[in-house]
C-alpha cells in the first residue's frame, strides 16, 4: 500500500470514528490506538501517549490530539486531513441534531435516546483511560501514581495540569 493509500485509509477511518466520538475525542482513543499503533505501526505506545499528553497540556480543544497524530502519519497534509476527517462528520451531525432536538425535545423516545447516550459515553471514556494507563505505566509505582491521580480527579476539583506537572517532575527527578 502506498503512502497516499495509507493516508486515505487513515482519513476514512477517522471519519468513521468521528461518528462514535460521543462525548469527545477521548472516547475513541482505544480504537484510534489500535489503528495507528497496532494495525499500522505509524507510532509506538510511548509516542501515542506523549502526543496525548501534549494535546491535553496545550490550550484548546482535545481534538488537537488527532491533528498531532495526522502530522505524525503524513506531515502537514496528514494533520489537515485528520482534523477535517474527525471534525467534519461530527459537525454536520451536531448541526442536524441540534436543529431536530429543538423540535423533538418533548417526545419521550427522544429523551430516552439522549439519556441512553450517557452510559455509552461513560463506557467509552473508561476504555480510553484503561488504554492510556496500560500504554504508559511501566512499573508498580506508575500504576500507583495513575490510581492516585484518578482518585484525586474523581474526588476534588484540582486542575489536572498540576497533577501532570507533579508526575513530570517525578519523572525528571528519576523517581519514576
Buried (B, 14 or more C-beta within 10 A) or exposed (E): EEEEEBBBBBBEBBBEBBEEBBBBBBBBBBBBBEBBBEEBEBBEBEBBBBBBBEBBEEEEEBBBBBBBBBBBBBEEBBBBBBBBBBBBBBEEEEEEEEEEEEEBEEEEEBEEEEEEEEEEBEEBBEBBBEBBBBBBBEEEEBEEBBEEBEEBBEEEEEEEEEBBEBBEEBEEEEEB
